[in-house]
Amino acid sequence: MRFKTVTSPHDQSGNRVSGVMFNVVLALVPGTLALSWFFGWGVLINIIIAVTTAWAAEAMILSIRKRPVFSTLKDNSALVSAWLLALALPPLAPWWLTVLGAAFAIIFAKQLYGGLGYNPFNPAMVGYVVLLISFPLEMTQWLSPGSVEELPGLDETLRIMLLGQLPPEGWDAVSGATPLDLMKVELGLMKTVEEIKTNPLFGYFSGRGWEWVGVLYLLGGLYLLFKRIITWHIPVAMLGSLFAISALFFLVDSGSHASPLFHIFSGGALLGAFFIATDPVSACTSNKGKLFYGAGIGLITYVIRRWGGYPDGIAFA
């Protein structure tokens, strides 16, 4: 009996896993460089530590499971997970924090479920959430954005991250709140948005430096759309949902609610929309499902930011 073949299942796509992941890393490079420019050497050091740990953890588990090691490492999935986790960590995070997060992401959030293609959640975000819940103090010690002259040099950064050698003034000399942190705390103290934005931490419509990082994440996301690595459904639905609900509250009371542009260009919104929520394994696959999925992430993100216990909500959402 002959069956009608509607499509061509034997026609292979040119998009291999390793190629897709390489393009994701390529798209992350502009935002990574901007983050390094505004927050110093710690960003790149975090990436090196996270990637090295992820590769070592994956190789160890694959060996225990008696699975091929080098062919699996070459798919670059561990590289992407580690890179995303590193970008979400404070630039002066102690080395053990990065190691713990990357190891947990690979071992428990990925390999425990059977490896790439079987993990129900994004490994990088699982690692991030575990660190955020377990070590809230270390996860909130961000640098204030500054010029090259104002930021710790490479030697000082390595001493802080690897040896824990802080300046005599302590963490107050090298760390500060993120725009989302400051906005949340100050609104809780009954200050208005306009009063809060007079702080030098803020730029035109979001945090100083964070605006440029967000723009370059956006450009990286557009590159992924151009290369057809991702589709538009999840990013548009997520950012559109976040924009819409924040605009609604902003129009009702602009003194107590930040603008939609602040929410879009602060924290991990753009990174999450293009690089995390679009994870082909843990995201929805149908176009309609992607729209609901993305819209739900945007909505939950705003709820957590405005009324939850954390300043950002991307990983949880």
Secondary structure, 3 states (H helix, E strand, C coil): CCCCCCCCCCCCCCCCHHHHHHHHHHHHHHHHHHHHHHHCCHHHHHHHHHHHHHHHHHHHHHHHCCCCCHHHHCCCHHHHHHHHHHHHCCCCCCHHHHHHHHHHHHHCCCHHHCCCCCCCCCHHHHHHHHHHHHCHHHHCCECCCCCCCCCCCHHHHHHHHHHCCCCCCHHHHCCECCHHHHHHHHHHCCCCHHHHCCCCCECCCCECCHHHHHHHHHHHHHHHHHCCCCCCHHHHHHHHHHHHHHHHHHHHCCCCCCCHHHHHCCCCHHHHHHHHCCCCCCCCCCHHHHHHHHHHHHHHHHHHHHHCCCCCCCCCC
